[in-house]
């Protein structure tokens, strides 16, 4: 999230601007924050996960949105664009434009150097206020590593981490699984390339 200060805007003013803009921006506490573009690896990861979840949920009462579905955290007033969103049962929207989701079931973010601290910290703090949210995944793009948070009955969040390409992640709230080898399909890590060069 950019730290550039903006003129104070109401949520309605933000949405009017956002719906006509040629780039995406987040909104919080009267300010708009321009979002940066995504890397090749980021796009591959988001596409792989979206494809896998869409296929598994094809005949079920869930919808998968990639990148452009805005989510509003009603309690805190944050408007944001998760990398991948799954909404089950009856999706609820902020207004008749049907472009701002209120009740995601699963949220997934692909980490980058510029967003990693925010996605793990303040952004997740906002997300935890969503009563509908059952699971939150953070996917590293520089190595094989997925962090998976699951909301428990006492409203605590249980973290599990997966590192091995042969492993899989089970998403109980939507009864889906993600194979890490499929998540990271075609993704090449810079470290691995550096190691090959140094051993040549």
C-alpha positions in Angstrom: 0.0 0.0 0.0 1.4 3.4 -1.0 1.9 6.0 1.8 1.1 9.0 -0.3 -1.3 11.4 1.4 -4.6 12.1 -0.4 -7.4 14.5 0.1 -10.0 13.2 2.5 -12.8 11.4 0.6 -16.0 9.7 1.7 -16.5 6.1 0.7 -19.1 7.2 -1.9 -16.6 9.6 -3.4 -13.9 6.9 -3.5 -16.3 4.5 -5.2 -17.2 7.1 -7.8 -13.6 7.7 -8.6 -12.6 4.0 -8.4 -15.3 2.9 -10.8 -14.0 5.2 -13.5 -10.3 4.7 -12.8 -7.9 2.8 -15.1 -6.0 1.4 -12.1 -7.0 -0.1 -8.8 -6.8 1.7 -5.4 -7.5 0.8 -1.8 -9.4 3.1 0.5 -9.3 3.5 4.2 -10.1 6.4 6.6 -10.8 8.9 3.9 -7.6 8.2 1.9 -7.0 6.4 -1.4 -3.9 4.2 -1.8 -2.8 3.3 -5.3 -1.9 -0.4 -5.9 1.2 -1.4 -7.7 1.3 -3.9 -10.6 2.0 -7.6 -10.0 5.0 -9.6 -11.1 5.0 -12.6 -13.5 5.3 -15.0 -10.6 2.5 -13.3 -8.7 0.2 -13.6 -11.8 1.2 -17.3 -12.3 0.4 -18.1 -8.7 -2.9 -16.3 -8.6 -3.9 -17.9 -11.9 -2.9 -21.4 -10.8 -4.9 -21.2 -7.5 -7.9 -19.6 -9.2 -8.0 -22.3 -11.8 -7.8 -25.1 -9.2 -10.4 -23.7 -6.9 -12.8 -22.8 -9.8 -12.6 -26.4 -11.1 -13.3 -27.9 -7.6 -16.2 -25.5 -6.9 -17.7 -25.8 -10.4 -20.9 -27.7 -9.3 -21.2 -26.1 -5.9 -22.7 -23.0 -4.4 -19.5 -21.0 -4.3 -17.9 -18.3 -6.5 -14.2 -17.6 -7.1 -13.1 -14.1 -7.9 -9.5 -13.2 -9.1 -7.9 -9.8 -8.4 -10.7 -7.5 -9.4 -13.4 -8.2 -6.8 -13.3 -5.4 -4.3 -13.9 -6.4 -0.7 -15.3 -4.1 2.0 -14.6 -4.7 5.7 -17.7 -3.1 7.0 -16.5 -2.8 10.6 -13.3 -0.9 9.8 -14.2 0.7 6.5 -11.4 -0.8 4.5 -12.0 -1.3 0.8 -9.4 -3.6 -0.8 -8.6 -6.1 -3.6 -7.5 -9.5 -2.3 -5.7 -11.6 -4.9 -8.3 -14.3 -4.8 -11.7 -14.4 -3.1 -14.1 -17.3 -2.5 -17.7 -16.5 -1.5 -20.1 -19.2 -0.7 -23.9 -19.4 -0.2 -25.4 -16.1 -1.2 -22.8 -13.4 -2.0 -23.7 -10.0 -0.4 -22.7 -6.7 -2.0 -22.3 -3.2 -0.8 -24.7 -1.7 -3.4 -26.5 -2.3 -6.7 -23.2 -2.1 -8.6 -22.4 -5.6 -7.4 -18.6 -4.9 -7.4 -17.9 -4.7 -3.6 -18.2 -8.0 -1.7 -19.1 -8.0 2.0 -19.0 -11.7 2.9 -16.0 -13.6 1.7 -15.4 -17.1 3.0 -11.8 -17.5 2.0 -9.3 -14.8 1.2 -5.9 -15.4 -0.5 -3.0 -13.1 -0.9 0.2 -13.6 -2.9 3.1 -12.0 -1.0 5.5 -9.6 -2.5 8.3 -7.5 -1.0 6.1 -4.4 -0.9 3.0 -6.0 0.6 4.2 -8.8 2.8 4.3 -7.0 6.1 0.9 -5.3 5.4 -0.7 -8.6 4.3 0.5 -10.4 7.5 -0.2 -7.5 9.9 -2.7 -4.6 9.4 -4.5 -6.1 6.5 -5.1 -9.4 8.3 -6.2 -7.5 11.3 -8.9 -5.9 9.1 -9.8 -9.3 7.6 -10.3 -10.9 11.0 -13.2 -8.5 11.5 -15.2 -10.1 8.7 -17.6 -12.5 10.4 -18.0 -14.5 7.2 -14.2 -15.2 6.8 -13.2 -18.8 7.7 -9.8 -19.1 6.1 -6.8 -16.9 5.0 -3.9 -18.0 2.9 -0.6 -16.2 2.3 1.4 -17.6 -0.7 5.1 -16.7 -1.0 6.3 -16.1 -4.6 10.0 -16.3 -3.9 10.0 -19.9 -2.4 7.6 -22.8 -1.9 5.8 -21.7 1.3 2.1 -21.3 2.1 0.7 -20.0 5.4 -2.8 -21.1 6.1 -5.0 -19.6 8.9 -8.2 -21.2 9.9 -10.8 -19.6 12.2 -11.6 -21.8 15.2 -14.9 -22.1 17.1 -13.5 -19.8 19.8 -12.7 -17.2 17.2 -9.0 -17.8 17.4 -6.9 -18.4 14.3 -4.9 -21.6 13.8 -1.8 -21.3 11.6 -0.3 -24.2 9.6 2.6 -23.9 7.2 3.4 -26.0 4.1 6.8 -26.1 2.3 7.0 -29.2 0.2 5.9 -29.4 -3.4 4.4 -32.9 -2.8 2.2 -31.6 0.1 -1.3 -30.4 -0.1 -3.4 -27.9 1.8 -7.0 -28.7 2.8 -9.5 -25.9 3.0 -12.2 -27.2 5.3 -14.6 -24.3 4.9 -15.0 -25.0 1.1 -14.0 -28.6 1.1 -11.2 -28.1 -1.4 -7.5 -29.0 -1.6 -4.6 -27.3 -3.1 -1.5 -29.3 -4.2 1.6 -27.2 -3.8 3.1 -28.6 -7.0 0.0 -27.2 -8.9 0.1 -23.9 -7.0 3.7 -23.3 -8.0 3.3 -24.7 -11.6 5.7 -22.8 -13.9 7.0 -20.6 -11.1 10.8 -20.3 -11.1 12.6 -19.0 -8.0 15.5 -16.6 -8.4 17.4 -18.3 -5.6 17.4 -21.6 -7.5 18.7 -19.9 -10.6 21.4 -18.1 -8.6 22.5 -21.5 -7.2 22.8 -23.0 -10.6 24.9 -20.1 -11.8 27.2 -20.3 -8.8 27.7 -24.1 -9.3 28.6 -23.8 -13.0 
